[in-house]
Amino acid sequence: MGIIKIIRDFRSDVENMTRTIRIFTPDAYTQHPEQSFPVLYMFDGQNVFSHPESAMFDTWCANTTMEALVKDGSTRPWIIVAIDSTRDRMIEYSPWLGGRGDLCAQFVVNQLKPYIDKTYRTLPQAQWTGVMGSSMGGLISLYIGKKYAKTVGRIGGLSPALMWGGDQMFKLWDHRSDIWSKIYLYVGSQEQYSFYGVWLDYVPITQNFYNQLKRLGYSDHEVHFLLANGESHYETSWQRRLPEIWRWLLEG
């Protein structure tokens, strides 16, 4: 089921730190050496793959899902580059409130992507480059997708923590870009809970963000919203919904 290579000391110059990067190449990458492949960058990399060296608990099982979708013809094979988060996850994925999110974004776009494009057979164009994450990972994905629209064309914002930073994300997405893009917004109907005494309700803010994109002129083939009945803020929920999300977001 493909190959996962783990680089545990990938240097991020702009962040002045090292990161763990997990790179999944699908079976087709080995089987078809004449082909080049699109690349999806995913955050919280330790939770992305079904692999003995992933997180102890539940993961997205992105590698097995990708191979299953390729097998049934639902999508073309993609390389997946998963970027581990650190203990400072809330800070490293926040572009606001004194966070280092902009540095993380610069690392992905200006250092990690050029390395992947140089090392692997990729389709480097924005149309074939995506970012995806959940919660704070969804927040930084939407930030990168807007700020670096000429580099990243596909954006998966799953259960994005849009309340982080007040209305900053709404201010960032203040006009419709003329650059090709596909944006998938997802939230589970049960994503309401208390976080250290702060009540978080992901449903209305995600719906409001989708409504803003529609008001800005994004069409149905550019932005899609899924309110997943009964799903909560957890990896197993994102895992269950990943096939339908990718069928839309990664379609040719």
Contacts in CASP RR format, 6 or more apart in sequence:
PFRMAT RR
TARGET T0000
AUTHOR 0000-0000-0000
METHOD contacts of the structure
MODEL  1
MGIIKIIRDFRSDVENMTRTIRIFTPDAYTQHPEQSFPVLYMFDGQNVFS
HPESAMFDTWCANTTMEALVKDGSTRPWIIVAIDSTRDRMIEYSPWLGGR
GDLCAQFVVNQLKPYIDKTYRTLPQAQWTGVMGSSMGGLISLYIGKKYAK
TVGRIGGLSPALMWGGDQMFKLWDHRSDIWSKIYLYVGSQEQYSFYGVWL
DYVPITQNFYNQLKRLGYSDHEVHFLLANGESHYETSWQRRLPEIWRWLL
EG
1 27 0 8 1.000
1 63 0 8 1.000
1 64 0 8 1.000
1 67 0 8 1.000
2 24 0 8 1.000
2 25 0 8 1.000
2 26 0 8 1.000
2 27 0 8 1.000
2 29 0 8 1.000
2 30 0 8 1.000
2 63 0 8 1.000
2 67 0 8 1.000
3 24 0 8 1.000
3 25 0 8 1.000
3 29 0 8 1.000
3 30 0 8 1.000
4 22 0 8 1.000
4 23 0 8 1.000
4 24 0 8 1.000
4 49 0 8 1.000
4 51 0 8 1.000
4 63 0 8 1.000
5 22 0 8 1.000
5 23 0 8 1.000
5 25 0 8 1.000
6 20 0 8 1.000
6 21 0 8 1.000
6 22 0 8 1.000
6 23 0 8 1.000
6 53 0 8 1.000
7 20 0 8 1.000
7 21 0 8 1.000
7 22 0 8 1.000
7 23 0 8 1.000
8 18 0 8 1.000
8 20 0 8 1.000
9 18 0 8 1.000
9 20 0 8 1.000
10 18 0 8 1.000
10 19 0 8 1.000
10 20 0 8 1.000
10 21 0 8 1.000
10 112 0 8 1.000
10 115 0 8 1.000
11 17 0 8 1.000
11 18 0 8 1.000
11 19 0 8 1.000
12 18 0 8 1.000
12 19 0 8 1.000
12 103 0 8 1.000
12 107 0 8 1.000
12 111 0 8 1.000
12 112 0 8 1.000
13 107 0 8 1.000
13 111 0 8 1.000
14 103 0 8 1.000
14 106 0 8 1.000
14 107 0 8 1.000
14 110 0 8 1.000
14 111 0 8 1.000
15 92 0 8 1.000
15 100 0 8 1.000
15 103 0 8 1.000
15 104 0 8 1.000
15 107 0 8 1.000
17 86 0 8 1.000
19 83 0 8 1.000
19 84 0 8 1.000
19 86 0 8 1.000
19 107 0 8 1.000
20 45 0 8 1.000
20 46 0 8 1.000
20 83 0 8 1.000
20 84 0 8 1.000
21 81 0 8 1.000
21 82 0 8 1.000
21 83 0 8 1.000
21 84 0 8 1.000
21 112 0 8 1.000
22 45 0 8 1.000
22 46 0 8 1.000
22 48 0 8 1.000
22 49 0 8 1.000
22 51 0 8 1.000
22 54 0 8 1.000
22 81 0 8 1.000
22 82 0 8 1.000
22 84 0 8 1.000
23 79 0 8 1.000
23 80 0 8 1.000
23 81 0 8 1.000
23 82 0 8 1.000
23 116 0 8 1.000
23 120 0 8 1.000
24 49 0 8 1.000
24 62 0 8 1.000
24 63 0 8 1.000
24 66 0 8 1.000
24 79 0 8 1.000
24 80 0 8 1.000
24 81 0 8 1.000
24 82 0 8 1.000
25 37 0 8 1.000
25 79 0 8 1.000
25 120 0 8 1.000
26 37 0 8 1.000
26 66 0 8 1.000
26 67 0 8 1.000
26 70 0 8 1.000
26 77 0 8 1.000
26 78 0 8 1.000
26 79 0 8 1.000
27 67 0 8 1.000
27 70 0 8 1.000
27 77 0 8 1.000
28 35 0 8 1.000
28 37 0 8 1.000
28 70 0 8 1.000
28 77 0 8 1.000
29 35 0 8 1.000
29 37 0 8 1.000
29 77 0 8 1.000
29 79 0 8 1.000
29 120 0 8 1.000
29 121 0 8 1.000
33 121 0 8 1.000
35 121 0 8 1.000
36 121 0 8 1.000
36 122 0 8 1.000
36 123 0 8 1.000
37 76 0 8 1.000
37 77 0 8 1.000
37 78 0 8 1.000
37 79 0 8 1.000
37 120 0 8 1.000
37 121 0 8 1.000
37 122 0 8 1.000
37 123 0 8 1.000
38 76 0 8 1.000
38 78 0 8 1.000
38 79 0 8 1.000
38 122 0 8 1.000
38 123 0 8 1.000
38 128 0 8 1.000
38 129 0 8 1.000
38 130 0 8 1.000
38 250 0 8 1.000
39 78 0 8 1.000
39 79 0 8 1.000
39 80 0 8 1.000
39 81 0 8 1.000
39 113 0 8 1.000
39 116 0 8 1.000
39 117 0 8 1.000
39 120 0 8 1.000
39 122 0 8 1.000
39 123 0 8 1.000
39 128 0 8 1.000
39 129 0 8 1.000
39 130 0 8 1.000
40 78 0 8 1.000
40 79 0 8 1.000
40 80 0 8 1.000
40 81 0 8 1.000
40 129 0 8 1.000
40 130 0 8 1.000
40 131 0 8 1.000
40 132 0 8 1.000
40 154 0 8 1.000
40 250 0 8 1.000
41 81 0 8 1.000
41 82 0 8 1.000
41 83 0 8 1.000
41 108 0 8 1.000
41 112 0 8 1.000
41 113 0 8 1.000
41 129 0 8 1.000
41 130 0 8 1.000
41 131 0 8 1.000
41 132 0 8 1.000
42 48 0 8 1.000
42 60 0 8 1.000
42 62 0 8 1.000
42 80 0 8 1.000
42 81 0 8 1.000
42 82 0 8 1.000
42 83 0 8 1.000
42 131 0 8 1.000
42 132 0 8 1.000
42 133 0 8 1.000
43 82 0 8 1.000
43 83 0 8 1.000
43 85 0 8 1.000
43 93 0 8 1.000
43 131 0 8 1.000
43 132 0 8 1.000
43 133 0 8 1.000
43 134 0 8 1.000
43 136 0 8 1.000
43 137 0 8 1.000
43 138 0 8 1.000
43 140 0 8 1.000
43 141 0 8 1.000
44 82 0 8 1.000
44 83 0 8 1.000
44 84 0 8 1.000
44 85 0 8 1.000
44 89 0 8 1.000
44 133 0 8 1.000
44 134 0 8 1.000
44 137 0 8 1.000
45 54 0 8 1.000
45 82 0 8 1.000
45 83 0 8 1.000
45 84 0 8 1.000
45 85 0 8 1.000
46 54 0 8 1.000
46 55 0 8 1.000
46 82 0 8 1.000
46 84 0 8 1.000
46 85 0 8 1.000
47 54 0 8 1.000
47 55 0 8 1.000
47 58 0 8 1.000
47 59 0 8 1.000
47 60 0 8 1.000
47 235 0 8 1.000
48 54 0 8 1.000
48 59 0 8 1.000
48 60 0 8 1.000
48 62 0 8 1.000
48 63 0 8 1.000
48 80 0 8 1.000
48 82 0 8 1.000
49 59 0 8 1.000
49 60 0 8 1.000
49 61 0 8 1.000
49 62 0 8 1.000
49 63 0 8 1.000
49 80 0 8 1.000
49 82 0 8 1.000
50 59 0 8 1.000
50 61 0 8 1.000
50 62 0 8 1.000
50 63 0 8 1.000
50 64 0 8 1.000
51 59 0 8 1.000
51 63 0 8 1.000
57 235 0 8 1.000
58 234 0 8 1.000
58 235 0 8 1.000
58 236 0 8 1.000
58 239 0 8 1.000
59 235 0 8 1.000
59 239 0 8 1.000
60 235 0 8 1.000
60 238 0 8 1.000
60 239 0 8 1.000
60 242 0 8 1.000
61 239 0 8 1.000
61 242 0 8 1.000
62 80 0 8 1.000
62 82 0 8 1.000
62 242 0 8 1.000
63 80 0 8 1.000
65 239 0 8 1.000
65 242 0 8 1.000
65 243 0 8 1.000
65 246 0 8 1.000
66 75 0 8 1.000
66 77 0 8 1.000
66 78 0 8 1.000
66 80 0 8 1.000
66 246 0 8 1.000
67 77 0 8 1.000
68 243 0 8 1.000
69 75 0 8 1.000
69 243 0 8 1.000
69 246 0 8 1.000
69 247 0 8 1.000
70 76 0 8 1.000
70 77 0 8 1.000
74 243 0 8 1.000
74 246 0 8 1.000
74 247 0 8 1.000
75 246 0 8 1.000
75 247 0 8 1.000
75 250 0 8 1.000
75 251 0 8 1.000
75 252 0 8 1.000
76 250 0 8 1.000
76 252 0 8 1.000
78 250 0 8 1.000
79 116 0 8 1.000
79 120 0 8 1.000
79 122 0 8 1.000
81 112 0 8 1.000
81 116 0 8 1.000
83 108 0 8 1.000
83 112 0 8 1.000
85 92 0 8 1.000
85 93 0 8 1.000
85 137 0 8 1.000
86 92 0 8 1.000
88 100 0 8 1.000
89 136 0 8 1.000
90 136 0 8 1.000
91 98 0 8 1.000
91 99 0 8 1.000
91 100 0 8 1.000
91 101 0 8 1.000
92 99 0 8 1.000
92 100 0 8 1.000
92 101 0 8 1.000
92 103 0 8 1.000
92 104 0 8 1.000
93 101 0 8 1.000
93 104 0 8 1.000
93 136 0 8 1.000
93 137 0 8 1.000
93 138 0 8 1.000
93 139 0 8 1.000
93 140 0 8 1.000
94 100 0 8 1.000
94 101 0 8 1.000
94 136 0 8 1.000
94 139 0 8 1.000
94 140 0 8 1.000
94 164 0 8 1.000
94 165 0 8 1.000
95 101 0 8 1.000
95 102 0 8 1.000
95 105 0 8 1.000
95 139 0 8 1.000
95 140 0 8 1.000
95 143 0 8 1.000
95 168 0 8 1.000
96 164 0 8 1.000
96 165 0 8 1.000
96 166 0 8 1.000
96 168 0 8 1.000
97 164 0 8 1.000
97 165 0 8 1.000
101 140 0 8 1.000
101 143 0 8 1.000
102 143 0 8 1.000
104 140 0 8 1.000
105 140 0 8 1.000
105 143 0 8 1.000
105 144 0 8 1.000
105 147 0 8 1.000
105 148 0 8 1.000
108 131 0 8 1.000
108 144 0 8 1.000
109 144 0 8 1.000
109 148 0 8 1.000
109 151 0 8 1.000
109 152 0 8 1.000
113 124 0 8 1.000
113 129 0 8 1.000
113 151 0 8 1.000
116 122 0 8 1.000
117 124 0 8 1.000
122 128 0 8 1.000
123 129 0 8 1.000
126 149 0 8 1.000
126 150 0 8 1.000
126 151 0 8 1.000
126 152 0 8 1.000
126 153 0 8 1.000
126 179 0 8 1.000
126 180 0 8 1.000
127 153 0 8 1.000
127 154 0 8 1.000
127 180 0 8 1.000
129 151 0 8 1.000
129 152 0 8 1.000
129 153 0 8 1.000
129 154 0 8 1.000
130 152 0 8 1.000
130 153 0 8 1.000
130 154 0 8 1.000
130 155 0 8 1.000
130 156 0 8 1.000
131 140 0 8 1.000
131 141 0 8 1.000
131 144 0 8 1.000
131 145 0 8 1.000
131 152 0 8 1.000
131 154 0 8 1.000
131 155 0 8 1.000
131 156 0 8 1.000
132 138 0 8 1.000
132 141 0 8 1.000
132 155 0 8 1.000
132 156 0 8 1.000
132 157 0 8 1.000
132 158 0 8 1.000
132 249 0 8 1.000
133 140 0 8 1.000
133 141 0 8 1.000
133 156 0 8 1.000
133 157 0 8 1.000
133 158 0 8 1.000
134 157 0 8 1.000
134 158 0 8 1.000
134 159 0 8 1.000
134 160 0 8 1.000
134 235 0 8 1.000
134 238 0 8 1.000
135 158 0 8 1.000
135 159 0 8 1.000
135 160 0 8 1.000
135 161 0 8 1.000
135 233 0 8 1.000
136 161 0 8 1.000
136 164 0 8 1.000
137 157 0 8 1.000
137 160 0 8 1.000
137 161 0 8 1.000
138 156 0 8 1.000
138 157 0 8 1.000
138 158 0 8 1.000
138 159 0 8 1.000
138 160 0 8 1.000
138 161 0 8 1.000
139 160 0 8 1.000
139 161 0 8 1.000
139 162 0 8 1.000
139 164 0 8 1.000
139 169 0 8 1.000
141 155 0 8 1.000
141 156 0 8 1.000
141 157 0 8 1.000
141 160 0 8 1.000
142 155 0 8 1.000
142 156 0 8 1.000
142 157 0 8 1.000
142 160 0 8 1.000
142 162 0 8 1.000
142 169 0 8 1.000
142 173 0 8 1.000
142 183 0 8 1.000
143 169 0 8 1.000
143 172 0 8 1.000
144 152 0 8 1.000
144 155 0 8 1.000
145 152 0 8 1.000
145 153 0 8 1.000
145 155 0 8 1.000
145 181 0 8 1.000
146 172 0 8 1.000
146 173 0 8 1.000
146 177 0 8 1.000
147 172 0 8 1.000
149 177 0 8 1.000
149 179 0 8 1.000
149 181 0 8 1.000
150 179 0 8 1.000
153 179 0 8 1.000
153 180 0 8 1.000
153 181 0 8 1.000
153 182 0 8 1.000
154 181 0 8 1.000
154 182 0 8 1.000
154 183 0 8 1.000
154 249 0 8 1.000
154 250 0 8 1.000
155 181 0 8 1.000
155 182 0 8 1.000
155 183 0 8 1.000
155 184 0 8 1.000
156 183 0 8 1.000
156 184 0 8 1.000
156 185 0 8 1.000
156 186 0 8 1.000
156 245 0 8 1.000
156 249 0 8 1.000
157 183 0 8 1.000
157 184 0 8 1.000
157 185 0 8 1.000
157 186 0 8 1.000
158 184 0 8 1.000
158 186 0 8 1.000
158 187 0 8 1.000
158 238 0 8 1.000
158 241 0 8 1.000
158 245 0 8 1.000
159 186 0 8 1.000
159 187 0 8 1.000
159 188 0 8 1.000
159 191 0 8 1.000
159 202 0 8 1.000
159 206 0 8 1.000
159 233 0 8 1.000
159 238 0 8 1.000
160 169 0 8 1.000
160 185 0 8 1.000
160 202 0 8 1.000
160 206 0 8 1.000
160 209 0 8 1.000
161 200 0 8 1.000
161 202 0 8 1.000
162 169 0 8 1.000
162 170 0 8 1.000
162 202 0 8 1.000
162 205 0 8 1.000
162 206 0 8 1.000
162 209 0 8 1.000
163 200 0 8 1.000
163 205 0 8 1.000
169 209 0 8 1.000
170 208 0 8 1.000
170 209 0 8 1.000
170 212 0 8 1.000
173 209 0 8 1.000
173 212 0 8 1.000
173 213 0 8 1.000
173 216 0 8 1.000
174 216 0 8 1.000
175 216 0 8 1.000
176 213 0 8 1.000
176 216 0 8 1.000
176 217 0 8 1.000
176 218 0 8 1.000
181 222 0 8 1.000
182 221 0 8 1.000
182 222 0 8 1.000
182 223 0 8 1.000
182 224 0 8 1.000
182 248 0 8 1.000
182 249 0 8 1.000
183 213 0 8 1.000
183 218 0 8 1.000
183 222 0 8 1.000
183 223 0 8 1.000
183 224 0 8 1.000
184 223 0 8 1.000
184 224 0 8 1.000
184 226 0 8 1.000
184 245 0 8 1.000
184 248 0 8 1.000
184 249 0 8 1.000
185 206 0 8 1.000
185 209 0 8 1.000
185 210 0 8 1.000
185 213 0 8 1.000
185 223 0 8 1.000
185 224 0 8 1.000
185 225 0 8 1.000
185 226 0 8 1.000
186 206 0 8 1.000
186 225 0 8 1.000
186 226 0 8 1.000
186 228 0 8 1.000
186 238 0 8 1.000
186 241 0 8 1.000
186 245 0 8 1.000
187 202 0 8 1.000
187 203 0 8 1.000
187 206 0 8 1.000
187 207 0 8 1.000
187 226 0 8 1.000
187 227 0 8 1.000
187 228 0 8 1.000
188 202 0 8 1.000
188 203 0 8 1.000
188 227 0 8 1.000
188 228 0 8 1.000
188 229 0 8 1.000
188 230 0 8 1.000
188 231 0 8 1.000
188 232 0 8 1.000
188 233 0 8 1.000
188 237 0 8 1.000
189 203 0 8 1.000
189 227 0 8 1.000
189 228 0 8 1.000
189 229 0 8 1.000
189 230 0 8 1.000
189 231 0 8 1.000
190 230 0 8 1.000
190 231 0 8 1.000
190 232 0 8 1.000
190 233 0 8 1.000
191 200 0 8 1.000
191 201 0 8 1.000
191 202 0 8 1.000
191 203 0 8 1.000
191 231 0 8 1.000
191 232 0 8 1.000
191 233 0 8 1.000
192 199 0 8 1.000
192 200 0 8 1.000
192 201 0 8 1.000
192 202 0 8 1.000
192 203 0 8 1.000
193 199 0 8 1.000
193 200 0 8 1.000
193 233 0 8 1.000
194 200 0 8 1.000
202 233 0 8 1.000
203 227 0 8 1.000
206 225 0 8 1.000
207 225 0 8 1.000
207 227 0 8 1.000
210 223 0 8 1.000
210 225 0 8 1.000
213 223 0 8 1.000
214 223 0 8 1.000
224 248 0 8 1.000
224 249 0 8 1.000
226 241 0 8 1.000
226 244 0 8 1.000
226 245 0 8 1.000
228 237 0 8 1.000
228 241 0 8 1.000
231 237 0 8 1.000
231 240 0 8 1.000
231 241 0 8 1.000
END
